[in-house]
Every structure is written in structure tokens, then in C-alpha cells.
Amino acid sequence: MKVKDAVAERFQKICNEKNIKYNELANLSGVTPSTVYSMMDKSRRDVSVTTVKKLCDGLDMTLGEFFSSPEFDTLEQEIE
């Protein structure tokens, strides 16, 4: 799994656990809904640390809490 896939998967799980829709996540985080949907779309996915931080702020969690998850422990090499 690549890091951008892991980030999207983690946000998807958190939203499901908290029963939050992507539009609501965007509103809570001060980003546009298209930013969230773009991050979740495998064909268009682009992830910035700043966006991840904003989304974490909207979910009232730290970056450490977000990245402290098994998805990030077994990532593939990004260097090809």
C-alpha cells in the first residue's frame, strides 16, 4: 500500500467510526468538499501534509494519533 492510499483509508475508517460524511469533514476542517473527495478518489488522489493536518484538526485529533495506526506500519517503498 502506498502512503496516499493509507491516508485515504485511515480517514475513511475514522469517518465511518464517527458517522461523519465527507462534506461534514470538509466543513469541520475548513477545506472544500472537493479537496476531501479528491483525496478519496484513487484516480485523482493527491495528499498534502497541510491538508492532513487540517482534517485532523477538524476531527480534533493530532497528527500523531492519526499516523499511529497499522496502515502506516507496513507501507511500500515510495522510491522506485
N, C-alpha and C positions, 0 to 999 in steps of 0.2 A: 504494500500500500504506500502511496506517495503522501507527502505531508498535506497537500491541499485536500486530498480525499479524507484523510484522518480528521482535519479541521471541520470539514463539512459534516462528516459522520458524527463527530462529537457534538456540534451544535444541534444536529437533528435529534440526537438522543436527549439532550438537555431540554429542548423544546417539547418533545414528547412527554418527558417526565413531568414538566411543569405545565403541560397543557397550554402551551403558547404557540400561536400561529406565527408564521414568518413576518407577516405585516405588523403584528404586535411587537415582535422582537425588534424590528426596524424602528418603530415608534419609541420604544423604551430606550433605544440606543442612540437615537439622533442620526440615523443613517436612512437613506432612501430604501423603500422596499425592493427596488430593482437591484440594489447592492447586495441585499441578502439573497434574493432569488438567483442572481448571477453567481454568487459563491456556491450555491447549492446545485447549480446546473453543471453536470460533468463536462459538457462540451464547451462551456464558456468560463469555467471556473478560474478565478484569479483571486488570490488571497494576500492581503497586506497585514502586517502586524498591527498597524494603526486601526484597521477595521476590526480585527480580532479583539483588540483592547476595548474599542467602543462597544462591541457586542457583549463582551464580558462585563463592562460597566453597567450596561442595561439589564443584565441578568444578576447584578450585584454579586459578582464573583471575581476573584483575582486571576491574573494570567497563570499563576502557579497552580491554582485549583483547576483551571481549565486544562492545562497541559499535563497535570498529574492524573493520567488515565492510560490504561493499557494500549489504546490505539497508537500512542506515541512511543511506546517502548520497543516496537518491532517494525519500525519504518524501513523501507528500502533505501538504499543509497540514492541520493539525488544526483550524484556525479555520474555521468555516463561516458 
